[in-house]
Amino acid sequence: MATSKPKTKSANVIALLNRTKGASIDEVCKATTWKPHSVRAFLTGLRKKGFVLAREQRGDYGTVYRITRSPGKKAEAGAA
């Protein structure tokens, strides 16, 4: 069964951030039509809700953000 496309912009952003390679602010802007300051505010909101985000430098992509843990999920054993 094929997975359906996320129905909301928020769900779409969370799906982008859950990818192994994560997503840049520019990618999220293009996917949602939000301005960069709105994307950054959304990321802050995710952190306040308990999501753990990793911020990484990736060559041509610049800074990429990736969800490493969602609220309610326990940290992996041995993770620092």
C-alpha positions in Angstrom: 0.0 0.0 0.0 1.4 3.4 -1.0 1.8 6.0 1.7 -0.5 9.0 1.2 0.9 12.5 1.0 0.8 14.6 4.3 -2.3 16.7 4.3 -1.1 19.8 6.2 1.9 22.0 5.9 3.0 21.1 9.4 2.8 17.3 8.6 4.7 18.0 5.3 7.5 19.8 7.2 7.8 17.1 9.8 8.0 14.5 7.0 10.8 16.5 5.4 12.7 16.8 8.7 12.3 13.0 9.3 14.2 12.2 6.2 17.7 10.8 6.7 19.2 13.8 5.0 16.9 16.3 6.7 15.8 19.5 5.1 17.2 23.0 4.7 15.2 26.2 5.5 15.1 26.9 1.7 13.6 23.4 1.1 11.0 23.9 3.7 10.2 27.4 2.3 9.7 25.9 -1.2 7.5 23.1 0.1 5.2 25.4 2.2 5.4 28.9 0.7 6.5 30.1 4.1 9.1 32.8 4.6 12.4 31.8 6.3 11.4 33.5 9.6 8.2 31.5 9.7 10.2 28.3 9.1 12.6 29.1 12.0 9.6 29.9 14.2 8.0 26.6 13.3 11.3 24.8 14.2 11.3 26.6 17.6 7.7 25.4 18.1 8.7 21.8 17.4 11.5 22.0 20.0 9.0 23.4 22.5 6.7 20.4 21.8 9.5 18.0 22.6 11.0 17.3 19.2 14.8 17.0 19.2 16.3 18.6 16.1 19.9 18.2 14.9 21.5 21.1 13.0 24.2 20.0 10.6 26.3 21.6 7.9 26.0 19.8 4.6 28.3 21.0 1.8 26.1 22.5 -1.0 22.9 22.3 1.1 24.3 24.6 3.8 22.6 24.1 7.1 20.1 21.2 7.3 17.8 20.3 10.2 16.7 16.8 11.0 14.4 15.3 13.7 16.4 12.9 15.8 13.7 12.2 18.4 9.9 12.8 18.5 8.0 13.6 21.6 7.1 10.5 23.6 9.9 8.4 22.1 12.6 7.3 24.4 16.2 8.1 23.6 18.1 5.2 22.1 20.3 3.2 24.5 23.8 4.4 24.5 22.9 7.8 22.9 24.6 10.7 24.6 
